[in-house]
């Protein structure tokens, strides 16, 4: 992504960012599902705090 810190005008900054996004190589597909490394929470009795 282009460095847009120094561009004050919002519209100009947006234009530059969009152009650089188009030029960037597409990201690879995910190898693992999203959130797969999150700790899974077992279903407990209703009303009990789970986390």
JOTA-V420783 format. One record per backbone hydrogen bond with DSSP energy under -0.5 kcal/mol. CO is the residue of the C=O (numbers start at 0). NH is the residue of the N-H. Records with the same first field share a line. If there is no record, write none. Layout:
CO = NH  NH
//
This chain:
1 = 3
3 = 6
5 = 7
8 = 12
9 = 13
10 = 14
11 = 15
12 = 16
13 = 17
14 = 18
15 = 19
16 = 20
17 = 21
18 = 22
19 = 23
32 = 35
34 = 37
39 = 41
44 = 47
//
